[in-house]
Amino acid sequence: MPQSINPKAIEYAKLVAERKACFDCAKLTNPSKYPDLDSNEIGPYSRWQGNLDAEILIVGQDSSDIETYLNFGGDWPGESVQTNLALVQLVRAAGINIAPPRRGYADDRLFFTNAVLCLKPANPEKKRSMRGKISPDYFRNCGARFLRPTIELVCPRAVATLGEPALKATLSAFGLRASGGFLALVDSGRTFDLSCGARLFPMCHPNPTVLNTHRLWHQQEADWKHLGRWLRAA
């Protein structure tokens, strides 16, 4: 008896194909330029967590610069990247256990993606880094073309955005805006209802700098526990 075809998988494959063919953001580089490092996922983070029926979808900010991508195999989330390891612990605070990233192993409990899917320009100082500013126009463009369709396709119960750029990109993609300062918004525990039926939870980015300055570990852990309580009660 032939296996049934998952309609979500078909639509997802179309979305990935569109991502591979998109060159609208002039100063960014589509990973499809490097076929050996690209994949049939919307982005590298979806290779780690790519469950199309996930109840939580997490939106990161963006990927590395080209040089980092090429030299450190950016086609897969870094196994020793502190942000990734912190995210594992924070998701656990919400009551969901996921495995740390491991090259070649898809855990697929949740769905992870980035607000901007293409790669930043090479660092002019030749320093490999995940940092680097991206034009707000690129966040809006990628949000409308790929982020919103991905969220609508997965149809999670909750969306968690990591950092202010990811929040703004997601809200903009759904025709929403947030007023006031970002940290005050996170501290208030405010959430947003997206038109696809998901509840959006603004989170701070779990990189070491933010965890040591703007929003400490115990605060971020409390934010994720709040999300977990909502999931259990919803």
C-alpha positions, 0 to 999 in steps of 0.5 A: 500500500503506497504511503500517503504524501504529507501536504505540509511537506509538499508546501514546505519543499516549495517554500524551500525552493523559493528561498533557494531562488531568492536574490532580492536582498542585494547585500546578502548572499543566498546559501544556495550559492554554495550547494555543498553547504546548503540543504533542503530546509528553509535554513540551517536551524531547521536541520536541527529542529524542523518538525512541521507539526511543532507546537512551538516555533522559534524565530532567531535573528539571522545567520553568520557572515559568509566567511564564518559560514564557509570556514565553520560549516554554517550549514549546521547549527554549531555544537559548541555555540553558547547561544544554542546550548543556552536555548536548549536549557531555556526550552527545557524551562518551558517543559520541553526537552530537546537535544543539543545540536549535533551534526547530522542528527535532526532532533525535530521536537520543535521548529527553528528558523531565522527572521533573515535567511541569507548570509551577511557580507564578509567582515571587512576586518576579516574577523569571523563573527555572527554579528553584523547589522542587517537593513530593516528592509531585509527583515521586512522582505524576508519576513513577508516572503518566508517567515510568515509562510513558514509560521502559517505552514507549521501552524504552531500553538506558540511562536517565540522570537529571540531578540528585538529584530526577530520580534519586529520582523515577525510582527511586521510580517503579520501586520502588527507593531509593538510600542514602547521599549523592547526590554519593558515589553519582555518584562511585562510578559505581553504576548501577541495573537497572530492571525494564524492562531498562534500566540507570540511570546517576545523573548530576549536573545540568549547569547552570552552578552545579553545573558550577562547584561540586559536580561540575566539567566534567571530572568530569561528562564522565568520568561520561558517558564511563563510560556510553558505554563501557557502551553499547559493551560491553553 
